[in-house]
Amino acid sequence: MELTAGSQRSSSWSGRSAARLARLLREQEVRSSNLRAPTTFPLFLLLICAALLAVPSVVQAGSAVYTVRPGDNLTVIARRFGTTVETLRRDNGLRSDLLRIDQKLRLGSPFAASGNREPRWERPARRLGEVINPFGPYQRGRILMPRNGADVACAVGEVVTAPADAVVRFLGPLDGYGHLVILDHGGGWTTVLAPLDPAILAVDPGQAVLAGDRLGLVGQPVEEGTPYLHIELRKDDKAVSPDRLFK
């Protein structure tokens, strides 16, 4: 595929941006309620991370909040977010199963009972174009570089939505990516979407969202060129092809 003028965005950044994102994702992995043994982390990335400026920390698994919607009940909410009705009652001091629309419910251990099931994915934007930068390694000079996500052509202002039920773990700027969001879907599944327009965001860190919920709008590309949506998918802190999210 012939790349557009802005298609080399991923290769134009040093390891700093990738290391920062790796750091955020590692924090998400370590703090996850269904804790797993850490995977090997390259020493050079650890050294880079140690030298970076501090970035906002991800939200811990126990701080998720869900807003009750029409048709909700404790059983439905528990099933969506991998917890139990008993846990919801206890964490929210509920004396009955009666819920009010717009009531805030604390999800004390979201996805703790999810197991390793893969979510049912939806497209994170309705109108996605061609893949500008595909997932997988690419060559820069004589060096083979990893590309942990895919850049898919997408118009600025296009609505970005959650590709599956999730908890927002991070929302903020990151060099080389713009404003990005990290979503925890349980079962070791995590997605990263960027760039978002920082002036028009529809969620907050720690918020529990459903598949299709609006997150924000596609922002301006980091460098001049074709506007895009950067999509990453990880399983147990390992990058996997995100093609299933947009095909």
N, C-alpha and C positions, 0 to 999 in steps of 0.2 A: 504493500500500500504506500502510495506517495504521501509523505508527511507535509503538513502545512507549515507556514512560517513560524507558528508558535509551538510546533510539536516537539521541539527539543527542550522544552521547559524542564522536564525531569532530569535531563542529562546536564543541564547548565548549573545545577546547584552542587555544592560540595557535600561531604558526608555530614555536615552540621545539621541540616534540616532533617535528614533521614534519622540521624541519631536522636534528635529531640523527639521525633514522633515515636521512635523505638522506646525511648524512655517513658513516654506517656503510656504506651501500650503495655510496657512491662509493669508499670505501677498498677494499671488496670488488672493485669493478670495476677499479681501478687495479692491485691486487695479483694479479689473476687471471692464471693461467699462459698463457691465450690472450688476451694483452693487445690491446685495441682502442683506437681513437682515442677520447678523451674526448668526451662530449656536452656541449652548452652547459649551464652551471649558473648559474641566476639570481644576479645580484650581491647581491640582498637576502638570499638564503639563505647566500651566502658570508660576508656581514657578520654574520648571526646566528650561524653556526657558529663564527666567530672569537671570539665573545663567550661561547660556552658553556663550561661546565666540561668537563674531560677525561672521556671515557668509555672503557671497556676497548676496545682495538683488536681488529679482526678477525684471525683466524688466517690467515697467509699460505698461498698455494696449495701450497707445497712441504712443509708440515708435517703433511699428512693421514696418518692411521694407520688401517689396516683390520685387523680381527680375523678370521682364517680360520675358516670354518664347514664343517660336513659337506657333502661334494659339491663343494667348491671345488677349483680348480686354477689355475695361473698364467694360462692362456688365458682362462678365465671371468672372473677378476678383472680382467685387462687390458681385456677387452671392456666390462665394466660401468663402469669408471672412465676410459675413454678414454686408455689408455696402451698400452705394449707389453710383451710378455713379457721382452724384452731389458732394458728399463728396470727392470722389477721385479727381475730377477736382479741387475743392477748396483747398484741403490740399497739392496738388502738383503744383498749379499754372498753370494748363494746359489750353491752349487756344484752343486746338482742341482735338479730340479723337484719334489722331495718336500716336501710341506707337512704341518704338524701342526695339528690342530684347536686353536683359541685362540691360534695363533701370530700375533704382531703383524707386519704388513708395512707398511713405509713406502711411501707413494705419492708419489714424487718430483715428478711433474708430472701430477696428476690432471686428466683431461679435455683434455689438450693435443691429443689426436687425435680429439676428439669432433666437430669441425666445428660446423655450426649446426643440427644435428638437434634437434627438439623431443622431450623425454622423453615416455614413455607415462605419463600422470598417473593417480594414484589419489586417492581422497578422503582428506584428512588426518584425518578423524574419521568413524567409522562412522555415527553418528546426528547428522545436521545438520538443523536446522529451516529456518524461513523466513529470507530475507535481511532483516536489520534495516536496514542501511545499504548500499545498492548502490554498486558501483564507478562512478566518474564525477563530474563537477562537480555541486556543489549550491550553492544560494543562501543566503547569510547576510547578511540586510539587503539592501543594494544591491550586495554584492560576490559574485561567482561564485568559489567556492572549489573547489580540486581535492580529490578523494578518490581516493587511489592504491590502495585495497583495498576489500574488502567485509567487513562484520560479519555473520556468519551465526549464528543462534540455536543454542546448543550448551550442554548441561548442564555445570555445574561437576563435575569429576571424570571427564569423558569422556576416553578415551585419544586422544592426538594422535600421529599417525604420519607418517613421511616420505612425501610424495606422489610421490617418484621417488628413484632412486639419487642420493646427494648427499654433500657434505662439509659438516659443521657449521662455519660461519665465525664465528658470534657467538652467544653465549648469555648473556643478562643482562638487567637491568632497564632500562627506558627510560620516562621520564615520558610519560604519556598512553597508553602501550601495555601497561604491566605488564612481566612477564618475557617476553621474546621470543626467538625463534630465527631466524637467517638461514641458509638452506641454499643452497649453490652446486651446481647440477645440470649444469654444463658447457654449452658452446654458447651462453654468454651468458644462460642462464636462472637466475633466483634467486627463491626464495620466502621470505616472511616470515610467521610464525605467532605469534599472541599472543592473550590472555595465558596463560602456562603457570604452573602451581603451582610456585613456586621450591623447595618442600620435597620435591618428588617429580620429579626430573629423571632421565632415563635415558641421556643422552648428554653428551659433553664437547666443547668447541671443538676442532677439528682431527680429529674422529672421522669416518670414512667410514661411511655408513649405506646400507642398501638400501631400496627402496620397501617400505613397510609396517612398517618398524622403528619401535618405540615411541620417542617423543621425551620424553613426559611426559604430564601431565594438564591439562585445561583449568582455569585458575585463576579466582579471583573476578573479576568485571568491575571495571574501573577505577572506574566510578561505579555507583551503585545503578540497578538495572533488570534487564532480561532478560540472563542470561548468554549469552556469544557467543564465537565464535572469529573473530579478525581474520585475514583471508587476503589477502596481497599476492602478485602475480606480476609479475616484471620480465623484460624481454628487452633485453639490451644497455643496462642502466641506465634503460630506459623502462618506466613502469608500463603494463601491459596488463590487460584484464579477466581476473579469476581464476575466472570462471564455469566454465571447463572443469575446474576442480579439484573442484567440488562438484555438478555436474549429471549 
